[in-house]
Structures are given as structure tokens and as C-alpha cells.
């Protein structure tokens, strides 16, 4: 009675194993563009009224 060894080649890597680096890189790039706004356009400020300066009386005295 001897020991029998069965040697088989491992299955080739699947689609995910071959392409996971590319898929993760593209996903991270898209997420970064989404978070960063994607474009460099200037935001248009809202039309807000400007405050008017208050008029305070000045003292004229002998100080």
C-alpha cells in the first residue's frame, strides 16, 4: 500500500481576480471626482443685501 498523490493544476483566476485592481481604481477615481465636484467652476454667490453703515453722532466738546 503506497501513498497516492493527485496533482492538479489550480483553476485559472476568475474575472474578479483578474480585474479587481482596475475596477477599484476606476471606482475610487469616480468617487473622488464626485466628492470634489468634478469641475472647477466658480460658485455664483447669492444676491444678498449689503448692510448700511449706522450714523452715529460725533461729539464736539472741549474734551
mmCIF file of the N, C-alpha and C atoms, coordinates in Angstrom:
data_MODEL
# 
_entry.id   MODEL 
# 
loop_
_atom_site.group_PDB 
_atom_site.id 
_atom_site.type_symbol 
_atom_site.label_atom_id 
_atom_site.label_alt_id 
_atom_site.label_comp_id 
_atom_site.label_asym_id 
_atom_site.label_entity_id 
_atom_site.label_seq_id 
_atom_site.pdbx_PDB_ins_code 
_atom_site.Cartn_x 
_atom_site.Cartn_y 
_atom_site.Cartn_z 
_atom_site.occupancy 
_atom_site.B_iso_or_equiv 
_atom_site.pdbx_formal_charge 
_atom_site.auth_seq_id 
_atom_site.auth_comp_id 
_atom_site.auth_asym_id 
_atom_site.auth_atom_id 
_atom_site.pdbx_PDB_model_num 
ATOM 1   N N  . UNK A 1 1  ? 0.831   -1.182  0.000   1.00 0.00 ? 1  UNK A N  1 
ATOM 2   C CA . UNK A 1 1  ? 0.000   0.000   0.000   1.00 0.00 ? 1  UNK A CA 1 
ATOM 3   C C  . UNK A 1 1  ? 0.872   1.239   0.000   1.00 0.00 ? 1  UNK A C  1 
ATOM 4   N N  . UNK A 1 2  ? 0.744   1.940   -1.029  1.00 0.00 ? 2  UNK A N  1 
ATOM 5   C CA . UNK A 1 2  ? 1.529   3.151   -1.136  1.00 0.00 ? 2  UNK A CA 1 
ATOM 6   C C  . UNK A 1 2  ? 0.643   4.389   -1.008  1.00 0.00 ? 2  UNK A C  1 
ATOM 7   N N  . UNK A 1 3  ? 1.270   5.513   -0.905  1.00 0.00 ? 3  UNK A N  1 
ATOM 8   C CA . UNK A 1 3  ? 0.545   6.786   -0.814  1.00 0.00 ? 3  UNK A CA 1 
ATOM 9   C C  . UNK A 1 3  ? 0.334   7.296   -2.225  1.00 0.00 ? 3  UNK A C  1 
ATOM 10  N N  . UNK A 1 4  ? -0.896  7.672   -2.518  1.00 0.00 ? 4  UNK A N  1 
ATOM 11  C CA . UNK A 1 4  ? -1.202  8.193   -3.849  1.00 0.00 ? 4  UNK A CA 1 
ATOM 12  C C  . UNK A 1 4  ? -1.351  9.712   -3.772  1.00 0.00 ? 4  UNK A C  1 
ATOM 13  N N  . UNK A 1 5  ? -0.692  10.378  -4.644  1.00 0.00 ? 5  UNK A N  1 
ATOM 14  C CA . UNK A 1 5  ? -0.780  11.830  -4.730  1.00 0.00 ? 5  UNK A CA 1 
ATOM 15  C C  . UNK A 1 5  ? -1.537  12.194  -5.991  1.00 0.00 ? 5  UNK A C  1 
ATOM 16  N N  . UNK A 1 6  ? -2.460  13.097  -5.851  1.00 0.00 ? 6  UNK A N  1 
ATOM 17  C CA . UNK A 1 6  ? -3.193  13.585  -7.017  1.00 0.00 ? 6  UNK A CA 1 
ATOM 18  C C  . UNK A 1 6  ? -2.764  15.029  -7.235  1.00 0.00 ? 6  UNK A C  1 
ATOM 19  N N  . UNK A 1 7  ? -2.087  15.256  -8.321  1.00 0.00 ? 7  UNK A N  1 
ATOM 20  C CA . UNK A 1 7  ? -1.629  16.601  -8.636  1.00 0.00 ? 7  UNK A CA 1 
ATOM 21  C C  . UNK A 1 7  ? -2.537  17.195  -9.709  1.00 0.00 ? 7  UNK A C  1 
ATOM 22  N N  . UNK A 1 8  ? -3.138  18.306  -9.380  1.00 0.00 ? 8  UNK A N  1 
ATOM 23  C CA . UNK A 1 8  ? -3.971  19.004  -10.363 1.00 0.00 ? 8  UNK A CA 1 
ATOM 24  C C  . UNK A 1 8  ? -3.551  20.458  -10.400 1.00 0.00 ? 8  UNK A C  1 
ATOM 25  N N  . UNK A 1 9  ? -3.751  21.060  -11.526 1.00 0.00 ? 9  UNK A N  1 
ATOM 26  C CA . UNK A 1 9  ? -3.453  22.482  -11.643 1.00 0.00 ? 9  UNK A CA 1 
ATOM 27  C C  . UNK A 1 9  ? -4.616  23.273  -11.063 1.00 0.00 ? 9  UNK A C  1 
ATOM 28  N N  . UNK A 1 10 ? -4.300  24.373  -10.398 1.00 0.00 ? 10 UNK A N  1 
ATOM 29  C CA . UNK A 1 10 ? -5.391  25.182  -9.850  1.00 0.00 ? 10 UNK A CA 1 
ATOM 30  C C  . UNK A 1 10 ? -6.203  25.817  -10.978 1.00 0.00 ? 10 UNK A C  1 
ATOM 31  N N  . UNK A 1 11 ? -7.440  26.108  -10.662 1.00 0.00 ? 11 UNK A N  1 
ATOM 32  C CA . UNK A 1 11 ? -8.310  26.736  -11.661 1.00 0.00 ? 11 UNK A CA 1 
ATOM 33  C C  . UNK A 1 11 ? -7.767  28.125  -11.995 1.00 0.00 ? 11 UNK A C  1 
ATOM 34  N N  . UNK A 1 12 ? -7.896  28.536  -13.234 1.00 0.00 ? 12 UNK A N  1 
ATOM 35  C CA . UNK A 1 12 ? -7.423  29.876  -13.592 1.00 0.00 ? 12 UNK A CA 1 
ATOM 36  C C  . UNK A 1 12 ? -8.226  30.936  -12.839 1.00 0.00 ? 12 UNK A C  1 
ATOM 37  N N  . UNK A 1 13 ? -7.607  32.083  -12.596 1.00 0.00 ? 13 UNK A N  1 
ATOM 38  C CA . UNK A 1 13 ? -8.312  33.119  -11.836 1.00 0.00 ? 13 UNK A CA 1 
ATOM 39  C C  . UNK A 1 13 ? -9.554  33.591  -12.588 1.00 0.00 ? 13 UNK A C  1 
ATOM 40  N N  . UNK A 1 14 ? -10.566 33.931  -11.832 1.00 0.00 ? 14 UNK A N  1 
ATOM 41  C CA . UNK A 1 14 ? -11.816 34.398  -12.419 1.00 0.00 ? 14 UNK A CA 1 
ATOM 42  C C  . UNK A 1 14 ? -11.722 35.851  -12.858 1.00 0.00 ? 14 UNK A C  1 
ATOM 43  N N  . UNK A 1 15 ? -12.852 36.358  -13.324 1.00 0.00 ? 15 UNK A N  1 
ATOM 44  C CA . UNK A 1 15 ? -12.896 37.729  -13.841 1.00 0.00 ? 15 UNK A CA 1 
ATOM 45  C C  . UNK A 1 15 ? -12.542 38.725  -12.748 1.00 0.00 ? 15 UNK A C  1 
ATOM 46  N N  . UNK A 1 16 ? -13.081 38.537  -11.541 1.00 0.00 ? 16 UNK A N  1 
ATOM 47  C CA . UNK A 1 16 ? -12.832 39.479  -10.456 1.00 0.00 ? 16 UNK A CA 1 
ATOM 48  C C  . UNK A 1 16 ? -11.367 39.467  -10.043 1.00 0.00 ? 16 UNK A C  1 
ATOM 49  N N  . UNK A 1 17 ? -10.773 38.310  -9.991  1.00 0.00 ? 17 UNK A N  1 
ATOM 50  C CA . UNK A 1 17 ? -9.366  38.218  -9.599  1.00 0.00 ? 17 UNK A CA 1 
ATOM 51  C C  . UNK A 1 17 ? -8.464  38.904  -10.623 1.00 0.00 ? 17 UNK A C  1 
ATOM 52  N N  . UNK A 1 18 ? -8.853  38.851  -11.887 1.00 0.00 ? 18 UNK A N  1 
ATOM 53  C CA . UNK A 1 18 ? -8.038  39.481  -12.927 1.00 0.00 ? 18 UNK A CA 1 
ATOM 54  C C  . UNK A 1 18 ? -8.202  40.996  -12.947 1.00 0.00 ? 18 UNK A C  1 
ATOM 55  N N  . UNK A 1 19 ? -9.406  41.482  -12.667 1.00 0.00 ? 19 UNK A N  1 
ATOM 56  C CA . UNK A 1 19 ? -9.710  42.893  -12.915 1.00 0.00 ? 19 UNK A CA 1 
ATOM 57  C C  . UNK A 1 19 ? -10.032 43.711  -11.673 1.00 0.00 ? 19 UNK A C  1 
ATOM 58  N N  . UNK A 1 20 ? -9.840  43.168  -10.472 1.00 0.00 ? 20 UNK A N  1 
ATOM 59  C CA . UNK A 1 20 ? -10.262 43.911  -9.289  1.00 0.00 ? 20 UNK A CA 1 
ATOM 60  C C  . UNK A 1 20 ? -9.444  45.181  -9.064  1.00 0.00 ? 20 UNK A C  1 
ATOM 61  N N  . UNK A 1 21 ? -8.176  45.187  -9.446  1.00 0.00 ? 21 UNK A N  1 
ATOM 62  C CA . UNK A 1 21 ? -7.362  46.393  -9.274  1.00 0.00 ? 21 UNK A CA 1 
ATOM 63  C C  . UNK A 1 21 ? -7.883  47.506  -10.175 1.00 0.00 ? 21 UNK A C  1 
ATOM 64  N N  . UNK A 1 22 ? -8.210  47.181  -11.406 1.00 0.00 ? 22 UNK A N  1 
ATOM 65  C CA . UNK A 1 22 ? -8.722  48.183  -12.348 1.00 0.00 ? 22 UNK A CA 1 
ATOM 66  C C  . UNK A 1 22 ? -10.090 48.683  -11.897 1.00 0.00 ? 22 UNK A C  1 
ATOM 67  N N  . UNK A 1 23 ? -10.959 47.763  -11.482 1.00 0.00 ? 23 UNK A N  1 
ATOM 68  C CA . UNK A 1 23 ? -12.308 48.148  -11.054 1.00 0.00 ? 23 UNK A CA 1 
ATOM 69  C C  . UNK A 1 23 ? -12.240 49.054  -9.828  1.00 0.00 ? 23 UNK A C  1 
ATOM 70  N N  . UNK A 1 24 ? -11.414 48.712  -8.860  1.00 0.00 ? 24 UNK A N  1 
ATOM 71  C CA . UNK A 1 24 ? -11.288 49.537  -7.656  1.00 0.00 ? 24 UNK A CA 1 
ATOM 72  C C  . UNK A 1 24 ? -10.671 50.896  -7.972  1.00 0.00 ? 24 UNK A C  1 
ATOM 73  N N  . UNK A 1 25 ? -9.714  50.936  -8.889  1.00 0.00 ? 25 UNK A N  1 
ATOM 74  C CA . UNK A 1 25 ? -9.092  52.205  -9.261  1.00 0.00 ? 25 UNK A CA 1 
ATOM 75  C C  . UNK A 1 25 ? -10.094 53.135  -9.928  1.00 0.00 ? 25 UNK A C  1 
ATOM 76  N N  . UNK A 1 26 ? -10.872 52.611  -10.852 1.00 0.00 ? 26 UNK A N  1 
ATOM 77  C CA . UNK A 1 26 ? -11.871 53.432  -11.541 1.00 0.00 ? 26 UNK A CA 1 
ATOM 78  C C  . UNK A 1 26 ? -12.946 53.889  -10.559 1.00 0.00 ? 26 UNK A C  1 
ATOM 79  N N  . UNK A 1 27 ? -13.363 53.013  -9.660  1.00 0.00 ? 27 UNK A N  1 
ATOM 80  C CA . UNK A 1 27 ? -14.380 53.384  -8.672  1.00 0.00 ? 27 UNK A CA 1 
ATOM 81  C C  . UNK A 1 27 ? -13.867 54.500  -7.761  1.00 0.00 ? 27 UNK A C  1 
ATOM 82  N N  . UNK A 1 28 ? -12.626 54.400  -7.313  1.00 0.00 ? 28 UNK A N  1 
ATOM 83  C CA . UNK A 1 28 ? -12.054 55.443  -6.460  1.00 0.00 ? 28 UNK A CA 1 
ATOM 84  C C  . UNK A 1 28 ? -11.915 56.763  -7.206  1.00 0.00 ? 28 UNK A C  1 
ATOM 85  N N  . UNK A 1 29 ? -11.549 56.703  -8.467  1.00 0.00 ? 29 UNK A N  1 
ATOM 86  C CA . UNK A 1 29 ? -11.443 57.915  -9.270  1.00 0.00 ? 29 UNK A CA 1 
ATOM 87  C C  . UNK A 1 29 ? -12.802 58.588  -9.411  1.00 0.00 ? 29 UNK A C  1 
ATOM 88  N N  . UNK A 1 30 ? -13.839 57.810  -9.695  1.00 0.00 ? 30 UNK A N  1 
ATOM 89  C CA . UNK A 1 30 ? -15.180 58.376  -9.841  1.00 0.00 ? 30 UNK A CA 1 
ATOM 90  C C  . UNK A 1 30 ? -15.693 58.951  -8.523  1.00 0.00 ? 30 UNK A C  1 
ATOM 91  N N  . UNK A 1 31 ? -15.413 58.273  -7.423  1.00 0.00 ? 31 UNK A N  1 
ATOM 92  C CA . UNK A 1 31 ? -15.831 58.790  -6.121  1.00 0.00 ? 31 UNK A CA 1 
ATOM 93  C C  . UNK A 1 31 ? -15.097 60.093  -5.810  1.00 0.00 ? 31 UNK A C  1 
ATOM 94  N N  . UNK A 1 32 ? -13.815 60.157  -6.120  1.00 0.00 ? 32 UNK A N  1 
ATOM 95  C CA . UNK A 1 32 ? -13.053 61.386  -5.898  1.00 0.00 ? 32 UNK A CA 1 
ATOM 96  C C  . UNK A 1 32 ? -13.565 62.542  -6.724  1.00 0.00 ? 32 UNK A C  1 
ATOM 97  N N  . UNK A 1 33 ? -13.921 62.272  -7.974  1.00 0.00 ? 33 UNK A N  1 
ATOM 98  C CA . UNK A 1 33 ? -14.480 63.331  -8.811  1.00 0.00 ? 33 UNK A CA 1 
ATOM 99  C C  . UNK A 1 33 ? -15.839 63.780  -8.293  1.00 0.00 ? 33 UNK A C  1 
ATOM 100 N N  . UNK A 1 34 ? -16.625 62.846  -7.805  1.00 0.00 ? 34 UNK A N  1 
ATOM 101 C CA . UNK A 1 34 ? -17.944 63.193  -7.275  1.00 0.00 ? 34 UNK A CA 1 
ATOM 102 C C  . UNK A 1 34 ? -17.810 64.054  -6.019  1.00 0.00 ? 34 UNK A C  1 
ATOM 103 N N  . UNK A 1 35 ? -16.903 63.674  -5.132  1.00 0.00 ? 35 UNK A N  1 
ATOM 104 C CA . UNK A 1 35 ? -16.719 64.434  -3.897  1.00 0.00 ? 35 UNK A CA 1 
ATOM 105 C C  . UNK A 1 35 ? -16.125 65.808  -4.203  1.00 0.00 ? 35 UNK A C  1 
ATOM 106 N N  . UNK A 1 36 ? -15.189 65.866  -5.126  1.00 0.00 ? 36 UNK A N  1 
ATOM 107 C CA . UNK A 1 36 ? -14.538 67.123  -5.458  1.00 0.00 ? 36 UNK A CA 1 
ATOM 108 C C  . UNK A 1 36 ? -15.372 68.045  -6.320  1.00 0.00 ? 36 UNK A C  1 
ATOM 109 N N  . UNK A 1 37 ? -16.507 67.625  -6.758  1.00 0.00 ? 37 UNK A N  1 
ATOM 110 C CA . UNK A 1 37 ? -17.356 68.481  -7.573  1.00 0.00 ? 37 UNK A CA 1 
ATOM 111 C C  . UNK A 1 37 ? -17.183 68.222  -9.051  1.00 0.00 ? 37 UNK A C  1 
ATOM 112 N N  . UNK A 1 38 ? -16.092 67.653  -9.454  1.00 0.00 ? 38 UNK A N  1 
ATOM 113 C CA . UNK A 1 38 ? -15.904 67.279  -10.841 1.00 0.00 ? 38 UNK A CA 1 
ATOM 114 C C  . UNK A 1 38 ? -15.469 68.402  -11.752 1.00 0.00 ? 38 UNK A C  1 
ATOM 115 N N  . UNK A 1 39 ? -15.835 69.638  -11.464 1.00 0.00 ? 39 UNK A N  1 
ATOM 116 C CA . UNK A 1 39 ? -15.431 70.737  -12.343 1.00 0.00 ? 39 UNK A CA 1 
ATOM 117 C C  . UNK A 1 39 ? -14.846 71.853  -11.496 1.00 0.00 ? 39 UNK A C  1 
ATOM 118 N N  . UNK A 1 40 ? -14.177 72.775  -12.149 1.00 0.00 ? 40 UNK A N  1 
ATOM 119 C CA . UNK A 1 40 ? -13.520 73.862  -11.439 1.00 0.00 ? 40 UNK A CA 1 
ATOM 120 C C  . UNK A 1 40 ? -14.278 75.172  -11.591 1.00 0.00 ? 40 UNK A C  1 
ATOM 121 N N  . UNK A 1 41 ? -15.574 75.096  -11.800 1.00 0.00 ? 41 UNK A N  1 
ATOM 122 C CA . UNK A 1 41 ? -16.370 76.303  -11.985 1.00 0.00 ? 41 UNK A CA 1 
ATOM 123 C C  . UNK A 1 41 ? -16.500 77.089  -10.689 1.00 0.00 ? 41 UNK A C  1 
ATOM 124 N N  . UNK A 1 42 ? -16.637 78.386  -10.825 1.00 0.00 ? 42 UNK A N  1 
ATOM 125 C CA . UNK A 1 42 ? -16.817 79.243  -9.664  1.00 0.00 ? 42 UNK A CA 1 
ATOM 126 C C  . UNK A 1 42 ? -18.277 79.212  -9.232  1.00 0.00 ? 42 UNK A C  1 
ATOM 127 N N  . UNK A 1 43 ? -18.504 79.172  -7.960  1.00 0.00 ? 43 UNK A N  1 
ATOM 128 C CA . UNK A 1 43 ? -19.866 79.218  -7.446  1.00 0.00 ? 43 UNK A CA 1 
ATOM 129 C C  . UNK A 1 43 ? -20.381 80.647  -7.534  1.00 0.00 ? 43 UNK A C  1 
ATOM 130 N N  . UNK A 1 44 ? -21.624 80.790  -7.907  1.00 0.00 ? 44 UNK A N  1 
ATOM 131 C CA . UNK A 1 44 ? -22.223 82.114  -8.011  1.00 0.00 ? 44 UNK A CA 1 
ATOM 132 C C  . UNK A 1 44 ? -22.815 82.455  -6.651  1.00 0.00 ? 44 UNK A C  1 
ATOM 133 N N  . UNK A 1 45 ? -22.368 83.564  -6.034  1.00 0.00 ? 45 UNK A N  1 
ATOM 134 C CA . UNK A 1 45 ? -22.912 83.905  -4.718  1.00 0.00 ? 45 UNK A CA 1 
ATOM 135 C C  . UNK A 1 45 ? -24.356 84.374  -4.830  1.00 0.00 ? 45 UNK A C  1 
ATOM 136 N N  . UNK A 1 46 ? -25.092 84.163  -3.772  1.00 0.00 ? 46 UNK A N  1 
ATOM 137 C CA . UNK A 1 46 ? -26.487 84.601  -3.751  1.00 0.00 ? 46 UNK A CA 1 
ATOM 138 C C  . UNK A 1 46 ? -26.542 86.122  -3.684  1.00 0.00 ? 46 UNK A C  1 
ATOM 139 N N  . UNK A 1 47 ? -27.610 86.689  -4.194  1.00 0.00 ? 47 UNK A N  1 
ATOM 140 C CA . UNK A 1 47 ? -27.785 88.137  -4.190  1.00 0.00 ? 47 UNK A CA 1 
ATOM 141 C C  . UNK A 1 47 ? -28.303 88.549  -2.815  1.00 0.00 ? 47 UNK A C  1 
ATOM 142 N N  . UNK A 1 48 ? -27.395 88.987  -1.954  1.00 0.00 ? 48 UNK A N  1 
ATOM 143 C CA . UNK A 1 48 ? -27.775 89.358  -0.592  1.00 0.00 ? 48 UNK A CA 1 
ATOM 144 C C  . UNK A 1 48 ? -27.628 90.859  -0.421  1.00 0.00 ? 48 UNK A C  1 
ATOM 145 N N  . UNK A 1 49 ? -28.501 91.451  0.361   1.00 0.00 ? 49 UNK A N  1 
ATOM 146 C CA . UNK A 1 49 ? -28.373 92.899  0.585   1.00 0.00 ? 49 UNK A CA 1 
ATOM 147 C C  . UNK A 1 49 ? -27.151 93.198  1.446   1.00 0.00 ? 49 UNK A C  1 
ATOM 148 N N  . UNK A 1 50 ? -26.545 94.342  1.201   1.00 0.00 ? 50 UNK A N  1 
ATOM 149 C CA . UNK A 1 50 ? -25.375 94.735  1.988   1.00 0.00 ? 50 UNK A CA 1 
ATOM 150 C C  . UNK A 1 50 ? -25.847 95.600  3.153   1.00 0.00 ? 50 UNK A C  1 
ATOM 151 N N  . UNK A 1 51 ? -25.231 95.474  4.291   1.00 0.00 ? 51 UNK A N  1 
ATOM 152 C CA . UNK A 1 51 ? -25.659 96.289  5.437   1.00 0.00 ? 51 UNK A CA 1 
ATOM 153 C C  . UNK A 1 51 ? -25.289 97.752  5.235   1.00 0.00 ? 51 UNK A C  1 
ATOM 154 N N  . UNK A 1 52 ? -26.127 98.623  5.751   1.00 0.00 ? 52 UNK A N  1 
ATOM 155 C CA . UNK A 1 52 ? -25.836 100.057 5.650   1.00 0.00 ? 52 UNK A CA 1 
ATOM 156 C C  . UNK A 1 52 ? -25.113 100.484 6.922   1.00 0.00 ? 52 UNK A C  1 
ATOM 157 N N  . UNK A 1 53 ? -24.134 101.351 6.798   1.00 0.00 ? 53 UNK A N  1 
ATOM 158 C CA . UNK A 1 53 ? -23.418 101.795 7.996   1.00 0.00 ? 53 UNK A CA 1 
ATOM 159 C C  . UNK A 1 53 ? -24.335 102.647 8.881   1.00 0.00 ? 53 UNK A C  1 
ATOM 160 N N  . UNK A 1 54 ? -24.187 102.473 10.171  1.00 0.00 ? 54 UNK A N  1 
ATOM 161 C CA . UNK A 1 54 ? -25.007 103.269 11.089  1.00 0.00 ? 54 UNK A CA 1 
ATOM 162 C C  . UNK A 1 54 ? -24.402 104.659 11.245  1.00 0.00 ? 54 UNK A C  1 
ATOM 163 N N  . UNK A 1 55 ? -25.272 105.619 11.399  1.00 0.00 ? 55 UNK A N  1 
ATOM 164 C CA . UNK A 1 55 ? -24.821 107.000 11.562  1.00 0.00 ? 55 UNK A CA 1 
ATOM 165 C C  . UNK A 1 55 ? -24.808 107.301 13.052  1.00 0.00 ? 55 UNK A C  1 
ATOM 166 N N  . UNK A 1 56 ? -23.626 107.568 13.567  1.00 0.00 ? 56 UNK A N  1 
ATOM 167 C CA . UNK A 1 56 ? -23.510 107.899 14.991  1.00 0.00 ? 56 UNK A CA 1 
ATOM 168 C C  . UNK A 1 56 ? -23.132 109.367 15.113  1.00 0.00 ? 56 UNK A C  1 
ATOM 169 N N  . UNK A 1 57 ? -23.767 110.056 16.021  1.00 0.00 ? 57 UNK A N  1 
ATOM 170 C CA . UNK A 1 57 ? -23.414 111.487 16.175  1.00 0.00 ? 57 UNK A CA 1 
ATOM 171 C C  . UNK A 1 57 ? -22.001 111.629 16.738  1.00 0.00 ? 57 UNK A C  1 
ATOM 172 N N  . UNK A 1 58 ? -21.306 112.611 16.277  1.00 0.00 ? 58 UNK A N  1 
ATOM 173 C CA . UNK A 1 58 ? -19.950 112.861 16.768  1.00 0.00 ? 58 UNK A CA 1 
ATOM 174 C C  . UNK A 1 58 ? -20.010 113.902 17.866  1.00 0.00 ? 58 UNK A C  1 
ATOM 175 N N  . UNK A 1 59 ? -19.166 113.747 18.841  1.00 0.00 ? 59 UNK A N  1 
ATOM 176 C CA . UNK A 1 59 ? -19.150 114.698 19.953  1.00 0.00 ? 59 UNK A CA 1 
ATOM 177 C C  . UNK A 1 59 ? -18.268 115.882 19.587  1.00 0.00 ? 59 UNK A C  1 
ATOM 178 N N  . UNK A 1 60 ? -18.772 117.005 19.835  1.00 0.00 ? 60 UNK A N  1 
ATOM 179 C CA . UNK A 1 60 ? -17.953 118.203 19.661  1.00 0.00 ? 60 UNK A CA 1 
ATOM 180 C C  . UNK A 1 60 ? -17.927 118.912 21.006  1.00 0.00 ? 60 UNK A C  1 
ATOM 181 N N  . UNK A 1 61 ? -16.893 118.778 21.694  1.00 0.00 ? 61 UNK A N  1 
ATOM 182 C CA . UNK A 1 61 ? -16.806 119.398 23.010  1.00 0.00 ? 61 UNK A CA 1 
ATOM 183 C C  . UNK A 1 61 ? -15.380 119.784 23.325  1.00 0.00 ? 61 UNK A C  1 
ATOM 184 N N  . UNK A 1 62 ? -15.208 120.248 24.504  1.00 0.00 ? 62 UNK A N  1 
ATOM 185 C CA . UNK A 1 62 ? -13.878 120.698 24.894  1.00 0.00 ? 62 UNK A CA 1 
ATOM 186 C C  . UNK A 1 62 ? -13.057 119.542 25.428  1.00 0.00 ? 62 UNK A C  1 
ATOM 187 N N  . UNK A 1 63 ? -13.272 118.456 25.382  1.00 0.00 ? 63 UNK A N  1 
ATOM 188 C CA . UNK A 1 63 ? -12.581 117.284 25.724  1.00 0.00 ? 63 UNK A CA 1 
ATOM 189 C C  . UNK A 1 63 ? -11.643 117.247 26.767  1.00 0.00 ? 63 UNK A C  1 
# 
